[in-house]
């Protein structure tokens, strides 16, 4: 069963639902797409989960409120609450990372903290968050003071975009800055609590202060090098928490000595249906794989692949530009920076923080590095 919610439902997901006759919860978002043949009521959905052990996937964490309301006492809801609350998640896996420093403070306590007592560099972020909203890398006391000074203004912005169970800015997590390369992966835990990885992405940054989600990429070398290593970590996490029948998107950092999760996002794979890129890169339909409990045969998938890079990029709207002021987007000019676009999705820029999502293929990281440098205001007419 699939629960559809804002902000975005891809044509690929819609086609997958219809091709496989997947049940879809009858809600406001699903009714936007009259093509669905198998809409089910809330009662039917609850019965399917409780009586038939129906697997549930959602394209957006906005659906968490429905699960909390209708499956409140379920294991699924318990898993979601542990995953969404970063402090709870850290405490749950503390036995794996006993030396990792973190603490949770309220918004009011945060403003009263003496930065002389903090250990820099550190990361500050909402205990319940989404994407990079409200994530601050802080290297010293001066940077700390600037973040605290602007915090209320930033919180007001986050609160206007996401519901409280997706981004909650009443509590914050302070944690040590994890060294190493950043990755993200789409995976699920099966009925035995074993992890199946469906894609791995590397997250490049423009510089040390960059926390944006502008681009991620994957290739044969990344899958071969990290798939088994990351699965070992995922299975350790499951042994601590007991995850079962659970799709998720995990961000983590890896260095020569350790692999440390940053956060585990429940009930979905890579947001904005960007997870569809697994099909462009590897021929993997992640929705079918999860709902049918299929496992990729990576040896067969990769055997004829060269080391090209498959990547996605999100064309974000700069914070200084108000959406209602935008008159036009020069998509042609923007796409000149992408040598081989595979999928181009134009996004409703009047109501969203991005104006395009593109899946692409390239032979060199230079193209991706160039995309990280782009000034998106150059493509926006106001």
PASEBA-545977 format. One record per residue (C-alpha): residue in one letter; residue number from 1; z, y, x. Coordinates in nm, 2 decimals, decimal comma, padded with zeros to 4 digits, always signed. Each point is the difference from the previous one (the first is absolute). Layout:
N
   residu   num        w        v        u
        A   NUM        Z        Y        X
...
//
This chain:
382
   residu   num        w        v        u
        X     1   +00,00   +00,00   +00,00
        X     2   -00,08   +00,35   +00,12
        X     3   +00,17   +00,33   -00,09
        X     4   -00,22   +00,30   +00,05
        X     5   +00,14   +00,35   +00,06
        X     6   -00,10   +00,33   +00,15
        X     7   -00,12   +00,14   +00,23
        X     8   -00,32   -00,21   +00,05
        X     9   -00,16   -00,32   -00,13
        X    10   -00,31   -00,11   +00,20
        X    11   -00,32   -00,14   -00,15
        X    12   +00,06   -00,30   +00,23
        X    13   +00,33   -00,07   -00,17
        X    14   -00,14   +00,04   -00,34
        X    15   -00,29   -00,24   +00,08
        X    16   +00,25   -00,25   +00,14
        X    17   +00,21   +00,01   -00,32
        X    18   -00,30   -00,06   -00,22
        X    19   -00,16   -00,27   +00,22
        X    20   +00,33   -00,20   +00,00
        X    21   +00,11   +00,09   -00,35
        X    22   +00,33   +00,12   +00,14
        X    23   +00,27   +00,11   -00,25
        X    24   +00,06   +00,38   +00,01
        X    25   +00,30   +00,17   -00,15
        X    26   -00,11   +00,21   -00,30
        X    27   +00,11   +00,35   +00,11
        X    28   -00,14   +00,35   +00,01
        X    29   -00,18   -00,05   +00,33
        X    30   -00,15   -00,34   -00,10
        X    31   -00,14   +00,16   -00,32
        X    32   -00,20   +00,24   +00,20
        X    33   -00,22   -00,30   +00,09
        X    34   -00,13   -00,15   -00,33
        X    35   -00,18   -00,28   +00,20
        X    36   +00,32   -00,21   +00,03
        X    37   -00,01   -00,31   -00,22
        X    38   +00,35   -00,13   +00,05
        X    39   +00,25   +00,28   -00,07
        X    40   +00,35   -00,13   -00,08
        X    41   +00,30   +00,17   -00,15
        X    42   +00,33   +00,06   +00,17
        X    43   +00,16   -00,29   -00,19
        X    44   -00,29   -00,23   +00,10
        X    45   +00,03   +00,11   +00,36
        X    46   +00,38   -00,05   +00,01
        X    47   -00,04   -00,35   -00,16
        X    48   -00,27   -00,10   +00,25
        X    49   +00,22   +00,10   +00,29
        X    50   +00,32   -00,16   -00,13
        X    51   -00,16   -00,32   -00,15
        X    52   -00,31   -00,06   +00,20
        X    53   +00,11   +00,14   +00,34
        X    54   -00,30   +00,24   -00,02
        X    55   -00,07   +00,18   +00,33
        X    56   +00,00   +00,38   -00,03
        X    57   -00,20   +00,25   +00,21
        X    58   -00,03   +00,37   -00,05
        X    59   -00,23   +00,25   +00,17
        X    60   +00,27   +00,27   +00,01
        X    61   +00,37   +00,02   +00,04
        X    62   +00,00   +00,22   -00,31
        X    63   +00,03   -00,33   -00,19
        X    64   +00,34   -00,07   +00,14
        X    65   +00,17   +00,18   -00,29
        X    66   -00,16   -00,25   -00,25
        X    67   +00,13   -00,29   +00,20
        X    68   +00,35   +00,16   +00,02
        X    69   +00,00   +00,06   -00,37
        X    70   -00,15   -00,34   -00,12
        X    71   +00,10   -00,24   +00,28
        X    72   +00,33   +00,16   +00,09
        X    73   +00,19   -00,32   +00,08
        X    74   -00,29   -00,18   +00,18
        X    75   -00,02   -00,10   +00,36
        X    76   -00,31   +00,21   +00,02
        X    77   +00,19   +00,32   -00,09
        X    78   +00,27   -00,09   +00,25
        X    79   -00,27   -00,04   +00,27
        X    80   -00,15   +00,34   -00,09
        X    81   +00,33   +00,18   +00,02
        X    82   +00,08   -00,14   +00,34
        X    83   -00,35   +00,09   +00,13
        X    84   -00,02   +00,35   -00,15
        X    85   +00,34   +00,11   +00,13
        X    86   -00,05   +00,03   +00,38
        X    87   +00,38   -00,02   +00,07
        X    88   +00,04   -00,32   -00,21
        X    89   -00,30   -00,15   +00,18
        X    90   +00,14   +00,09   +00,34
        X    91   +00,33   -00,15   -00,09
        X    92   -00,16   -00,32   -00,13
        X    93   -00,18   -00,07   +00,32
        X    94   +00,28   +00,12   +00,24
        X    95   +00,05   -00,35   +00,13
        X    96   -00,35   +00,01   +00,15
        X    97   +00,04   +00,35   +00,15
        X    98   +00,38   +00,03   +00,08
        X    99   -00,05   +00,29   +00,25
        X   100   -00,23   +00,22   -00,22
        X   101   +00,17   +00,33   -00,09
        X   102   -00,03   +00,15   -00,35
        X   103   +00,23   +00,18   -00,25
        X   104   -00,04   +00,13   -00,35
        X   105   +00,12   +00,34   -00,11
        X   106   -00,03   +00,21   -00,32
        X   107   -00,21   +00,31   -00,01
        X   108   +00,31   +00,21   +00,00
        X   109   +00,16   -00,18   +00,29
        X   110   -00,33   +00,03   +00,19
        X   111   +00,02   +00,38   +00,00
        X   112   +00,36   -00,01   +00,13
        X   113   -00,06   -00,24   +00,29
        X   114   +00,05   +00,14   +00,35
        X   115   -00,32   -00,08   +00,19
        X   116   +00,20   -00,01   +00,32
        X   117   +00,13   -00,34   -00,12
        X   118   -00,34   -00,15   -00,06
        X   119   -00,20   -00,20   +00,25
        X   120   -00,36   +00,13   +00,04
        X   121   -00,28   -00,09   -00,04
        X   122   +00,05   -00,12   -00,36
        X   123   -00,18   -00,05   -00,33
        X   124   +00,13   +00,17   -00,32
        X   125   -00,14   -00,12   -00,33
        X   126   +00,09   -00,05   -00,37
        X   127   +00,19   -00,33   -00,06
        X   128   -00,25   -00,07   -00,28
        X   129   -00,35   +00,12   +00,10
        X   130   -00,38   -00,05   +00,00
        X   131   -00,27   +00,05   +00,26
        X   132   +00,10   +00,27   +00,25
        X   133   +00,15   +00,23   -00,26
        X   134   +00,33   +00,14   +00,14
        X   135   -00,02   -00,18   +00,33
        X   136   +00,10   +00,22   +00,30
        X   137   -00,01   -00,10   +00,36
        X   138   +00,27   +00,22   +00,17
        X   139   +00,02   +00,03   +00,37
        X   140   +00,27   +00,26   +00,06
        X   141   +00,25   +00,23   -00,16
        X   142   -00,25   +00,28   -00,05
        X   143   -00,23   -00,23   -00,20
        X   144   +00,29   -00,13   -00,20
        X   145   +00,10   +00,36   -00,10
        X   146   -00,36   +00,08   -00,11
        X   147   -00,01   -00,32   -00,21
        X   148   +00,33   +00,07   -00,17
        X   149   -00,10   +00,36   -00,07
        X   150   -00,32   -00,10   -00,18
        X   151   +00,14   -00,31   -00,17
        X   152   +00,06   +00,14   -00,35
        X   153   -00,36   +00,13   -00,01
        X   154   -00,14   -00,33   +00,11
        X   155   +00,22   -00,20   -00,25
        X   156   -00,13   +00,22   -00,29
        X   157   -00,36   -00,10   +00,11
        X   158   +00,08   -00,37   +00,01
        X   159   +00,18   +00,00   -00,33
        X   160   -00,30   +00,15   -00,18
        X   161   -00,24   -00,28   +00,13
        X   162   +00,20   -00,32   -00,04
        X   163   +00,26   -00,15   -00,24
        X   164   +00,36   -00,04   +00,12
        X   165   -00,03   -00,38   +00,05
        X   166   -00,30   +00,06   +00,24
        X   167   +00,13   +00,30   +00,20
        X   168   +00,37   +00,08   -00,04
        X   169   +00,13   +00,29   +00,22
        X   170   +00,37   -00,02   -00,09
        X   171   +00,07   -00,22   +00,30
        X   172   -00,15   -00,01   +00,34
        X   173   -00,02   -00,25   +00,28
        X   174   +00,05   +00,10   +00,36
        X   175   -00,12   -00,26   +00,24
        X   176   -00,10   -00,05   +00,36
        X   177   -00,36   +00,07   +00,09
        X   178   -00,17   -00,34   +00,06
        X   179   -00,22   -00,01   +00,31
        X   180   -00,33   -00,18   -00,01
        X   181   -00,33   -00,01   -00,19
        X   182   +00,01   +00,04   -00,38
        X   183   -00,16   -00,26   -00,22
        X   184   -00,02   -00,08   -00,37
        X   185   -00,07   -00,32   -00,18
        X   186   -00,07   -00,14   -00,34
        X   187   +00,17   -00,33   -00,08
        X   188   +00,18   -00,21   -00,25
        X   189   +00,29   -00,25   -00,01
        X   190   -00,08   -00,32   -00,18
        X   191   +00,22   -00,21   -00,22
        X   192   +00,17   -00,14   +00,31
        X   193   +00,06   +00,34   +00,16
        X   194   -00,26   -00,05   +00,26
        X   195   -00,21   +00,30   +00,10
        X   196   -00,38   +00,02   -00,03
        X   197   -00,17   +00,29   +00,18
        X   198   -00,32   +00,13   -00,16
        X   199   -00,08   +00,29   +00,23
        X   200   +00,14   +00,19   +00,30
        X   201   -00,07   +00,37   +00,08
        X   202   +00,09   +00,21   +00,30
        X   203   +00,11   +00,35   -00,07
        X   204   -00,13   +00,26   +00,25
        X   205   +00,15   +00,35   +00,02
        X   206   -00,14   +00,33   +00,12
        X   207   +00,31   +00,08   +00,20
        X   208   +00,38   -00,08   +00,02
        X   209   +00,08   +00,23   -00,29
        X   210   -00,26   -00,15   -00,23
        X   211   +00,14   -00,21   -00,29
        X   212   -00,31   +00,01   -00,23
        X   213   -00,19   -00,29   -00,15
        X   214   -00,34   +00,14   +00,10
        X   215   -00,14   -00,33   +00,13
        X   216   +00,07   -00,36   +00,07
        X   217   -00,22   -00,26   +00,16
        X   218   -00,03   -00,37   +00,06
        X   219   -00,22   -00,24   +00,21
        X   220   -00,02   -00,36   +00,12
        X   221   +00,22   +00,07   +00,30
        X   222   +00,28   +00,14   -00,21
        X   223   +00,01   -00,29   -00,24
        X   224   -00,02   -00,26   +00,29
        X   225   +00,28   +00,17   +00,20
        X   226   +00,25   +00,09   -00,27
        X   227   -00,05   -00,23   -00,30
        X   228   +00,23   -00,28   +00,12
        X   229   +00,25   +00,24   +00,15
        X   230   +00,04   +00,20   -00,31
        X   231   +00,02   -00,31   -00,22
        X   232   +00,31   -00,11   +00,20
        X   233   +00,17   +00,33   -00,07
        X   234   -00,09   -00,01   -00,37
        X   235   +00,14   -00,35   -00,03
        X   236   +00,33   +00,12   +00,16
        X   237   +00,02   +00,28   -00,25
        X   238   -00,05   -00,24   -00,28
        X   239   +00,27   -00,22   +00,13
        X   240   +00,24   +00,30   -00,03
        X   241   -00,10   +00,12   -00,34
        X   242   -00,15   -00,30   -00,18
        X   243   -00,33   +00,15   -00,10
        X   244   -00,23   -00,23   -00,21
        X   245   -00,32   +00,06   -00,19
        X   246   +00,00   +00,36   +00,13
        X   247   -00,30   +00,22   +00,11
        X   248   +00,08   +00,28   +00,24
        X   249   -00,14   +00,25   +00,25
        X   250   +00,20   +00,02   +00,32
        X   251   +00,00   +00,27   +00,27
        X   252   +00,14   -00,09   +00,34
        X   253   +00,00   +00,08   +00,37
        X   254   -00,07   -00,24   +00,28
        X   255   +00,06   +00,02   +00,38
        X   256   +00,02   -00,25   +00,28
        X   257   +00,36   -00,09   -00,08
        X   258   +00,04   +00,03   -00,38
        X   259   -00,16   +00,03   -00,34
        X   260   +00,20   +00,21   -00,24
        X   261   -00,08   +00,07   -00,37
        X   262   -00,01   +00,37   -00,11
        X   263   -00,01   -00,07   -00,37
        X   264   -00,11   -00,26   -00,25
        X   265   -00,18   +00,13   -00,31
        X   266   +00,04   -00,24   -00,30
        X   267   -00,24   -00,13   -00,26
        X   268   -00,32   +00,14   +00,15
        X   269   -00,22   -00,01   +00,31
        X   270   -00,14   +00,30   +00,17
        X   271   +00,02   +00,29   -00,25
        X   272   -00,28   +00,18   -00,19
        X   273   -00,18   -00,34   -00,01
        X   274   -00,08   +00,04   +00,37
        X   275   +00,10   -00,36   +00,04
        X   276   -00,36   -00,08   -00,13
        X   277   -00,11   +00,07   +00,36
        X   278   +00,10   -00,36   +00,08
        X   279   -00,31   -00,10   -00,20
        X   280   -00,23   +00,23   +00,20
        X   281   +00,15   -00,12   +00,33
        X   282   +00,07   -00,37   -00,05
        X   283   -00,13   -00,10   -00,35
        X   284   +00,35   -00,04   -00,13
        X   285   +00,07   +00,11   -00,36
        X   286   +00,38   +00,06   +00,04
        X   287   +00,06   -00,01   -00,38
        X   288   -00,16   -00,34   -00,04
        X   289   +00,18   -00,13   +00,32
        X   290   +00,34   +00,11   -00,13
        X   291   -00,04   -00,10   -00,37
        X   292   -00,14   -00,34   +00,10
        X   293   +00,23   -00,04   +00,30
        X   294   -00,29   -00,04   +00,24
        X   295   +00,04   +00,02   +00,38
        X   296   -00,27   +00,14   +00,23
        X   297   -00,14   -00,24   +00,26
        X   298   -00,01   +00,26   +00,27
        X   299   -00,17   -00,22   +00,25
        X   300   -00,30   -00,05   -00,23
        X   301   +00,00   +00,37   -00,11
        X   302   +00,00   +00,14   +00,35
        X   303   -00,22   -00,25   +00,18
        X   304   -00,33   +00,19   -00,05
        X   305   +00,16   +00,35   +00,01
        X   306   -00,06   +00,23   +00,29
        X   307   +00,26   +00,26   +00,10
        X   308   -00,12   +00,28   -00,22
        X   309   +00,26   +00,23   -00,16
        X   310   +00,04   +00,00   -00,38
        X   311   +00,20   +00,30   -00,11
        X   312   +00,09   +00,21   -00,30
        X   313   +00,06   +00,37   -00,01
        X   314   +00,17   +00,22   -00,26
        X   315   -00,14   +00,35   -00,03
        X   316   +00,32   +00,19   -00,07
        X   317   +00,03   +00,34   -00,15
        X   318   +00,19   +00,23   +00,23
        X   319   +00,34   +00,12   -00,14
        X   320   -00,09   +00,36   +00,02
        X   321   -00,28   -00,05   -00,25
        X   322   +00,09   -00,02   -00,37
        X   323   -00,21   -00,26   -00,19
        X   324   -00,08   +00,23   -00,28
        X   325   -00,16   +00,25   +00,24
        X   326   -00,26   -00,25   +00,12
        X   327   -00,35   +00,07   -00,12
        X   328   -00,20   -00,26   +00,18
        X   329   +00,01   -00,27   +00,28
        X   330   -00,28   -00,02   +00,25
        X   331   -00,02   -00,38   +00,01
        X   332   -00,33   +00,00   +00,19
        X   333   +00,15   +00,20   +00,28
        X   334   +00,32   -00,22   +00,01
        X   335   -00,20   -00,33   +00,01
        X   336   -00,20   +00,12   +00,30
        X   337   +00,31   -00,09   +00,20
        X   338   -00,02   -00,37   -00,10
        X   339   -00,28   -00,20   +00,16
        X   340   +00,00   -00,31   -00,23
        X   341   +00,18   +00,06   -00,33
        X   342   +00,03   -00,33   -00,20
        X   343   +00,18   +00,14   -00,31
        X   344   +00,04   +00,36   -00,10
        X   345   +00,25   +00,08   -00,28
        X   346   +00,00   +00,36   -00,12
        X   347   +00,35   +00,08   -00,13
        X   348   +00,09   +00,25   -00,28
        X   349   +00,11   +00,28   +00,24
        X   350   +00,13   +00,22   -00,29
        X   351   +00,28   -00,25   -00,07
        X   352   +00,06   -00,19   +00,33
        X   353   +00,09   +00,08   +00,36
        X   354   -00,32   -00,15   +00,14
        X   355   -00,37   +00,07   -00,08
        X   356   -00,16   -00,32   +00,14
        X   357   +00,08   -00,35   +00,14
        X   358   -00,26   -00,16   +00,22
        X   359   -00,03   -00,35   +00,14
        X   360   -00,21   -00,01   +00,32
        X   361   -00,11   -00,20   +00,30
        X   362   -00,05   +00,13   +00,35
        X   363   -00,04   -00,13   +00,36
        X   364   +00,24   +00,24   +00,17
        X   365   +00,34   +00,15   -00,06
        X   366   -00,14   +00,34   +00,09
        X   367   -00,13   +00,03   -00,36
        X   368   +00,35   -00,06   -00,14
        X   369   +00,16   +00,23   +00,25
        X   370   -00,24   +00,27   -00,11
        X   371   +00,10   -00,05   -00,36
        X   372   +00,36   +00,06   +00,09
        X   373   -00,09   +00,34   +00,14
        X   374   -00,20   +00,12   -00,30
        X   375   +00,12   +00,30   -00,19
        X   376   -00,05   -00,09   -00,37
        X   377   -00,01   +00,36   -00,10
        X   378   -00,34   +00,01   +00,16
        X   379   -00,14   -00,21   -00,29
        X   380   +00,18   +00,18   -00,28
        X   381   -00,13   +00,30   -00,18
        X   382   +00,25   +00,22   -00,18
//
